[in-house]
């Protein structure tokens, strides 16, 4: 049969299949991680069980298809690149050829064919000043890089992609598409990072604000939330300072856009479903690296309910009669205890709902209307 070798992707699939056989992963989790259907994943696990590592290597690898001449293979590759995989760069296209079309071809041969038929995707590259890469931090959770990108990701309209990556591994921790620039959108992605992994030591963000625009409300809200859970906020003074997430977005504007187009995804709901259920796991499997140290720096949440941390908070002073004003409405705290002179927090949560608390004690005020009687302001329900 000759010499057969496993590439990095096949090795990872083999290791994950072994984890399924050991009972550490379910078939569903395995299929999400390798980007294949449930039935395909079942077959892979069965082959690994019976054939060991040979189970992840396609049967035709190392042999030339008997029914295809070089001219027919070239014609097929050209047709696939022109139509089915239109918009893919050659590296991305070559991965798809091997994984889904079962065509194994060298980089040089593919580039020769694409050049011959004027199919090489050549993005305009600006001449940039070179910067020495900052060494990765040694442990996961020591630093999370966070940013947003406004782009035509799917369909014809621009939308915002907010993403977070771990500095030590390059792993995409969370990402989501949104319309508009609101601090609550960023809060949602940050909370997802914390919910999945724990509390990191620091977040690295652009000093100019997310999307490169100064947003005082975002700055104050994010600083307040990070102070509540003891996360250090590190501000980058230039795009080069947060190079890893800048490179992530350049990669996503190439690969993710091509895949969204390939699957005919044109709505935000479909795009977010694809991103979270498929793309992120495959991206991390291919591009993330092992940290220098095994111990993680993420901390357990000991600060209570995170939906009261990662939200938009506004404060109002409580007046005579346990009342306060918010959004042109007078609110009454219907309790025997007097709160005059204290401050009430008005919390707008990620889902748009609102709650109220005084020094972290949740209260249920009632909206009332003001009535002027005998020259005095009296309030009635």
Beta strands, then each sheet from edge to edge (+ up, - down):
strand 1: 144-151
strand 2: 159-166
strand 3: 172-178
strand 4: 202-206
strand 5: 232-236
strand 6: 312-317
strand 7: 323-326
strand 8: 329-332
strand 9: 343-348
strand 10: 354-358
strand 11: 361-363
strand 12: 366-373
strand 13: 376-380
sheet 1: 3+ 2- 1+ 4+ 5+
sheet 2: 6+ 9- 10+ 11-
sheet 3: 7+ 8- 12+ 13-
end
